[in-house]
C-alpha cells in the first residue's frame, strides 16, 4: 500500500511539474495581473484532474533518484515546449 502511495505521489509530482511549466509559458496567464499563487493553483487543479487517469493507466517509474530527476527534467522540458 505504501509503495503504491509513493508511486502515486511521484507520478503526481511529475505531472505537476509539466503542468506548471506549461502554465508558466502561456502568454495569457503569465501577465503580471495574475499572481503566482493563482497559476500554481491552476496547475495543481489540472494535475488533480489528470493524475488519477494516468496512474490508472500505469506510468512506470523505475530506477534510482537520479533517474527520477532525469524524468522530472524531461517533463519540465515537455511542458516548456
N, C-alpha and C positions, 0 to 999 in steps of 0.2 A: 504494500500500500504506500509506504513512504517513498519507495523508489519510483512508483508511478507519479506521486505528487511532485517529486523532484523533477521528473521528466516534464510534467505539465508546466512547472514554473520556468524551466529552461526554455521550453518552446514559447511560452507566453512572452518572455523577455526578448527572444529573437524577433517575434512578430512586432512587439512594441518598438524595438529599435528600427525596424523597417518602416513602420507607420510614422514614427516620429521624424525620421529622415525625409520621408515623403511630404509630410505636412510642413516641415520647415522650408521646403523648397517651392511650395505652391505660392504663386505670385499674390493671390488674393489674401491668403492667410498670413503672409509674412509682413504685412503692413504694420506700422508702429501703433496703430489703433487697437490691435488685438494683442492682449497680454500673453506672455509665455505660458502662464498657468492655464489659460483657455486652450492654447494649442496643445499643451501636454494632456489636458483633459480630453480633448478630441481624439488624440492618439490613443489614450487609454481606453476610451469608449469603443473606438474602432477595433482595437485589439481584443477587447472583451467580447465583441460580437463575432469576430472572425476566429478566435482561438479555439473554441470547442470543436468546430468542424475540422480544423487542421489537426488537432490532437486525435480526434476520432479516426481520421484518415490515416494516421500513422506517420509521424515525422521522425525519422531515425536520427538519433544523436549518439554517436559512438566516439570513443577515444577519450583523451585526457582534457585538462583545462585549456591547454594551448590549442587544441583542435576546436574547442568551443569559441575561443577568441577569434580564430580564423573564420568560423561560421558567423559570428557576430559582425565582424568587419565586412564579410560578403553581404549580409543582409542590409547593412547600412549603405553600402555602395549601390545595391539594387534600388534602395529607397531614394537615393540621390539621383539616380538615372531616371 
